[in-house]
Amino acid sequence: MIPKVERGLYQLTLAAILFVGAISNSLAADRVTASEMRGRMQYRGFSVKRPPAGWYLNQREQTYTQFILRKDFRQPGHTIFLMVTLNAWTVGRTTKFADAVRQLFSKSSERGKVLSYRQSETRLQGQQAVSDERIAQDLALSRATGRTVIMRDHGIVVLHSAFPNAVLGILFSERAPKEELDDATFSLADAMMGLVTMEVQPGVPAQ
């Protein structure tokens, strides 16, 4: 959550996600399909255009500052998601933005061993941003399944123009056993990330 932000500015309610009356028992139905979503969904600091058919969200995963979209595959161990978050940016101002992003995302952890990482400085809606791609091995799932499970991430991190101490993160991530990775699926990353618009207030895109 973002501290001391105008909390009333971006109020996320169930009505902001769904068509009114689209689900007869919305509180009981956690999964919301693309056809049941509004044309554009409003969150704090950003909005997301309705995704193509086949994608869905779980209501329990959504917050005022976090949006997660998923798609199922025939193989149970193959997952893909789009995640958008507005996060506090606590890295010191003396650190170059691209270097700070690299420090956060290029390091291995107990869960994942980073196999490759690359990034480039860019701009998103006129704001300073870093685009990156990461390939890592999911060590926990690899041990559990006896197969080499790979995570492929494509993301962008941008300094938010409306919140001086916050960044907007957009992440497209695929996870599957190495032999099941699908380049055609991963090529959807740019199009899916393009559904996201950074906003300075509801309905007003950042310039």
Buried (B, 14 or more C-beta within 10 A) or exposed (E): EBEEBEEEEBEBEEEBBBEEEBBEEBEEBEEBBBEBBBEEBBBBBBBBEBBEEEBBBEBEBBBBBBBBBBBEBEEEEBBBBBBBBBBBBEBEEEEEBBEBBBEEBBEEEEEBBBEEBEBEEEEBBEBBBBBBBBBBBBBEBBEEEEBEBBBBBBBBBBBBBBBEBBBBBBBBBBBBBEEBBBEEBBEBBEEBBEBBBBBBEBEEEBE
